[in-house]
Amino acid sequence: MTEETNLTEITHFILLGFSDFPRLTGVLFAVFLVMYIMTLLWNPCLIFLIRMDSHLHTPMYFFLSNLSIIDTCYITSTVPKMLSQFYQEQKTITVGGCLAQNFIFSTMGLSESCLMTAMAYNRYAAICNPLIYSAVMSPMLCMQMMLGVYVAALSGAIFNLCALLQLHFCGPNVINHYFCDMPQLLILSCSNTFFIQVITAILTLIYGVVNVVVIMISYCYIVVSIMKITSSAKGRSKAFNTCASHLTAVSLFYTSSIFVYLSSSSGTSSNIDRFASVFYTMMIPMLNPLIYTLRNKEIKDAVKRLLKKRGYC
């Protein structure tokens, strides 16, 4: 058999998913299905509420509605395929389908990372420059920032995809994960992966480290501005509360992502890695609407207005 034939031999991957937990198959399927359904309910409902209530037509909720769109696409890129394979004997995915899944997943992940930075800047503008906030965060600027988020994320995902397309898969085709994640694809490749590892490191630096640094700097300025509020402790508390939800979402997103990618940098996937991946691929898209709305008085008031308008109260 020639080397060329070997290089083109693999046309499908096998996604093991959680098949090594046969006794938990029913429980895991039910849990993941409920999480997916909740995500598909809560995020579109939040988008609808923001769209319907003119009081929520502000930069903060404009970004929040885009976050809900991203989270819906983010979880949809991996979970339906995983759920469909729970009770299938052939847990396969084509190489093209695997790369497409990785591209969509990467695009949504990078979009969320960039959007977190845009939302941090919005909080900075609102708290540090309240008198000129409306002029600074104009609708046009918000649209430009959101366009920049999507363009930046798409550019990074395209670079990532182009690098993946240079790889050949001619050996083992078993992915010990429930989706086509980058470390698992690298370990299965029979090509030299140095170039793609360099690309991955550069993308991590740009989209991970840079975004985290910008967010941290923004919140340093925010904390300094809040501490200068001398009118009352209540005023400082209110200002901190406006940032708490975003800080919570940022912490959950980056902490879980960093943990998974550091622990799986060798290309293997342990049980801990897979269940940790569930946190940032499923839990966070489901929890984000709750994090931003549960203690949000404006959202609660908007729900009351909508119910009153519809004649339910």
N, C-alpha and C positions, 0 to 999 in steps of 0.2 A: 504493500500500500504506500503510495507516495505521500510526501509531506504535505502537498497541496490538498490531497484528499482528506488527510487527517485534520487539516485546518478548517475544513468546511463540513466536518462530520456532524457536529452538534447543531441541531436545529430546535431543540426543546430543552427547557430546564424543568426540573422537578422541585416544586416548592413544598418542603416538608411541613411548614407551618407548625401546628401543635399536634401533629400526628403521633408524637412520642408520648402523649398524655391521653391514651385511649379511654381511660375511665372518666376523664374530665371533658370529653368531646361534647356531650350534650350541654353541660353547664357553660363551657366556654362559648359555644355557639349562641346560646341564649343571651349571655352577658354581652357579647360583641354585637349581636343583632339589636338589642335594646339600646346600647350606646349609639349605634349608627342611626337608629330611628329617632332617638332624642336629638341628635345633632341635626338631622334633616327637619325636625320640627322647630327647634328653638332658634336656629340661625335664620331661616326664612321668615319666621314670625317677627324676629327683631328687625329684619330688613323692611318688612311690611309696615311695622309700627313706625319706624323712622320715616318711611316714605309718606305715610298717611297723616302724620302730625307735623304741622308747620313749626311748632315750638322746638322740634328736634332737628330743624334744618340748619345746623351749626357745624363748624369744622369737626368738632369732636365726634359727632354722630355720623358725619359723612365718612370719616375714617373707620368708625366702628361698623358701619354697614358694609364697607369693603372688606373688613376683617371677617365678617360673617360669610361673605361670598368666598373668600380664600379658604376659610376653614371647611366650608361645605365641599369645595373641590379637593381640598387636601385629604380629607378622610375618604372621599369617594375614589380617590386614585388607588387605594390599597384594599379597603375593607370589603367591597362587593366581591372581588376576586377571591379573597380569603374565605369569606362565608360560603361561596359557591363550591369550594373544594373540601369543606369539612366532611361531607359524606360521599365524596368521589374517590374511587380507587386510583384513577389516573390524575394525580395532582400536578398537571403539566401546564407550562406556559411557553409559547414560542419565544425565540430569541428576540424577534422584532417586538413582540408584545411586552417582553421584559424591559427592553430599552425604552419603549414608549411609556410604560408605567414609571420607570425611573425618571424620565424627562418631566412628566406631569408632576410627580411627587417633588422633584427638585425645584421646579418652577414655583409651586405653591409654598414650599418651605422657604425659599429665598424671598418670595413676596412677603411672607409674614415677617421675616427678619427685618426687611427694609421698612415695612409698614410700622413695626414697633418703634423704629427710629423716628419716622415722621410723626407718630403720635406723641413721642417724647418731646419733639420740638414744639408741637402744638401746646402741650402742657407748659413748656418753658415760656412761650409767647403769652399765654393766658395769665400766668402768675407773675412773671418778671416784668411784663410790659402791658398791664391791664388797660391802660388808657389808650393805647394805640393798637390793641389786639385786633379789633374789627378791621382796621385798615391793613394791618400786616397779614392776617390770615383771611384774605379776600377769597371769594369763591373761585376766582381764576387761579390764584396761587394753590389752593387746595387741589384743583383739577390737575395742575402742572405737577404737583408733588406726587399725586396718585399715579399719573402717567409715568413719572420717573421711577416709581416703585416697580411698576409692571415691566417697564423697559429694562431696568437693571436686573430684575429677577429672570426675565426671559433671556437676556444676554448671557448671564451666568449659566443658566440651564443649557443653552445652545452650545457653549464652550464645553460643558461637561459631556453633552451628548456626542459632540464631534470627537472628543477624546475616546469615549466608549466605543464608537464605531470603528476605531482603529484596532480594537482588540479582536483576537480570534479565540474561539472556544473549541477545544479539541479533546479535552480530557473528561474528568468527572463532571456531571451536569446536575448534581444535587445541591440545592440551596437550602441550608439549614435555617430558614427564616420563613416568614409568611408574605414577604414581598421582595422585590428585586432591589435590594439596598446595595450601595456602592461597594462596601468592603467585601461582601460575598461574591460580587461579580469579579472583583480583582483577583481573588484567590483562585477562582475557577479558570481564569484566562491562561492560555499557554503562550501569550505574547509577553514582551517586556513591558511591565507596568510603570516603569520609572516616570515616563512623561505624564501619564494620567495622575500619578501621585503628586507630581509637581503642580499640575493644574488644580488638583483638589486642595493642596496646601495654599495656593494663591487665592482660590475662591473662599476658603475658610478664613484667610486673613482679611479679605475685602468685606465679605458679607457677614462674617462672624465677629472677629476682633474689632474691626472699625465701627460696626454698628453698636457693639456693646460699649466701646469707649465713648462714642457720641452720646449714647443714652446716659451713661454715668456722668459725663460732663454736664449735660442738661439738668440732671437732678441735683448735682452739686450747686448749680446756680439757683435752682428752685428752692433747695433747703436754705441757702443763704437769704434769699428773698423772703421766705416764710418766717425765718427767725427775726427778720427786721420788722415784722408786724407787731407793733407794740400796743395796739388798741385793746386787744383782749386775747385770752387763751383760747376762747371760742373761735375767734377768727383764724388763729393758727391751726386749730384742730380741723376746721372746715377746709382750709387750704390743703392740709395733708391728706384729708379724706378724698379729695378730688384726684389725687395721684395714686392712692392706695391700690385701686383696681388695676391700673396699668402696670404698676410695679409688680403686683402679684402675677399678672399674666406674663410679663417679661421674665421674671425669675423662674416660673414653671417651664416656660418654653426653652430657655437657654440652659438651665440646669439639667433637665432631662436629655436634651440633645447632646450636650457635652459629655455627659456620663456614658451614653450609648456609644458615641463615636470614639471615645477614648478607650473604652473597654473592648470594643470590637475592631480596633485598629489592626489587629493581626489577621483579620479576615474571617475568623471563626465566629460562631454565634452561640453563646451559651444560653441556658434557660433564662438566666437573669437578664441578658441582653434583649431577648425576645419580649419578655414581659415588661421591661423598661421601655421598649419601643412602643408597646401598646399605650403607654402613658402619653407620649408626645404625638403619636399618630392618631389616637382615638380619644383619649381622655381630655386633652387640651382643647381640640375643636368642640367637644361637647360642653366643656366647662366655661369656655370664654364668654358665651352669652350670659351665663349666670354670674360670673365674676364681675362683669361690667354693669349688670342690671339689678341684682338682688338688693343692694343698699342704695340704689340710685333713685332719688326722689323724683327727678324729671321723668324717668321712665315710668314710674308708678303713676304719676299724674297723667302721663300720656295714655296709659292703659285705661284709667278712669274716664278720660275724655272720649276715648274711642268707644268704650262700652256704653257711655251715656248717649253718644251720637247714634249708636246702633239700637238704642232703646232697651238695653239690658239692665240699666240701673237709672 
